[in-house]
């Protein structure tokens, strides 16, 4: 999953949401991989039971990055948020953060 970047629609909302959830208890990162930039790719669990990744998807504050993750449940959470127009899905043409980072600001440029 991938959240909007700073400066991108809903970037600040996703960051604030994450901060509130992280304050709910002990944080554990379950490492699944290391990306090409040497960053940990993982599941963030708070207070032994709150899955931050899933909460962000359900709130419409992250994309399910299906290129790297094939979790069908996360795809369902993303689709439900899209259908309900939750979070970033309120935008008429949300730009995926991986495109935003490449400088693509037009949804038709993918």
C-alpha positions as CSV (number, residue, x, y, z in Angstrom):
1,X,0.0,0.0,0.0
2,X,1.1,3.6,-0.6
3,X,-0.3,6.8,1.0
4,X,-0.5,10.1,-0.8
5,X,2.6,12.3,-0.7
6,X,3.0,15.6,1.1
7,X,1.6,18.2,-1.3
8,X,-0.8,15.7,-2.8
9,X,-4.5,15.7,-2.1
10,X,-5.1,13.9,1.2
11,X,-1.4,13.6,2.0
12,X,-1.8,15.6,5.2
13,X,-5.0,13.8,6.1
14,X,-3.3,10.4,5.8
15,X,-0.3,11.6,7.9
16,X,-2.5,13.0,10.7
17,X,-4.7,9.8,10.6
18,X,-1.5,7.7,10.9
19,X,-0.3,9.8,13.8
20,X,-3.5,9.3,15.7
21,X,-3.5,5.6,15.2
22,X,0.2,5.3,16.2
23,X,-0.6,7.0,19.5
24,X,-3.0,4.1,20.5
25,X,-0.3,1.8,21.8
26,X,2.9,-0.1,21.2
27,X,3.9,-0.2,17.5
28,X,5.3,-3.3,15.8
29,X,6.4,-3.6,12.2
30,X,6.2,-7.1,10.7
31,X,8.8,-7.0,8.0
32,X,7.8,-8.6,4.7
33,X,10.5,-7.3,2.4
34,X,13.1,-4.6,1.7
35,X,12.5,-2.4,-1.3
36,X,15.1,-1.2,-3.8
37,X,15.7,1.9,-1.7
38,X,16.6,-0.3,1.4
39,X,13.3,0.6,3.1
40,X,11.4,-2.0,5.1
41,X,8.1,-3.1,3.5
42,X,5.8,-4.4,6.2
43,X,2.6,-4.6,8.2
44,X,2.3,-2.0,11.0
45,X,0.4,-3.4,14.0
46,X,-0.5,-1.1,17.0
47,X,-1.4,-2.4,20.5
48,X,-1.1,-6.0,19.3
49,X,-4.3,-5.9,17.2
50,X,-4.8,-2.8,15.1
51,X,-3.5,-3.2,11.5
52,X,-2.6,0.3,10.4
53,X,-2.3,-0.8,6.7
54,X,-5.9,-2.0,6.7
55,X,-7.2,1.0,8.5
56,X,-5.6,3.3,5.9
57,X,-7.1,1.4,3.1
58,X,-10.6,1.3,4.7
59,X,-10.5,5.0,5.3
60,X,-9.6,5.7,1.7
61,X,-6.2,7.1,2.7
62,X,-4.0,4.7,0.8
63,X,-3.8,2.8,-2.5
64,X,-3.4,-1.0,-2.5
65,X,-0.2,-1.3,-4.5
66,X,-1.2,-4.4,-6.4
67,X,2.0,-4.6,-8.3
68,X,3.8,-5.6,-5.2
69,X,1.0,-7.0,-3.0
70,X,-1.6,-9.6,-4.1
71,X,-3.6,-9.6,-0.9
72,X,-7.2,-10.1,-2.0
73,X,-8.6,-8.7,1.2
74,X,-6.7,-5.4,0.8
75,X,-8.1,-5.2,-2.7
76,X,-11.6,-5.5,-1.3
77,X,-10.9,-2.8,1.3
78,X,-9.7,-0.4,-1.4
79,X,-12.6,-1.2,-3.7
80,X,-15.1,-0.6,-0.8
81,X,-13.5,2.8,0.0
82,X,-13.6,3.7,-3.7
83,X,-17.3,2.9,-4.0
84,X,-18.1,4.8,-0.8
85,X,-15.9,7.7,-2.0
86,X,-14.0,7.6,1.3
87,X,-10.9,9.8,1.7
88,X,-8.9,10.4,-1.4
89,X,-11.6,8.6,-3.5
90,X,-13.6,11.8,-3.1
91,X,-11.3,13.3,-5.6
92,X,-12.6,13.1,-9.2
93,X,-9.2,11.9,-10.5
94,X,-6.9,10.8,-7.7
95,X,-3.2,10.4,-8.8
96,X,-1.4,7.3,-7.4
97,X,1.6,8.4,-5.3
98,X,4.0,6.3,-7.4
99,X,3.0,8.4,-10.4
100,X,3.0,11.6,-8.3
101,X,6.7,10.9,-7.4
102,X,7.5,10.5,-11.1
103,X,6.0,14.0,-11.7
104,X,2.9,12.6,-13.4
105,X,0.1,15.0,-12.3
106,X,-2.5,14.1,-14.9
107,X,-4.5,10.9,-14.4
108,X,-4.6,10.4,-18.2
109,X,-0.8,10.2,-18.4
110,X,-0.5,6.7,-16.9
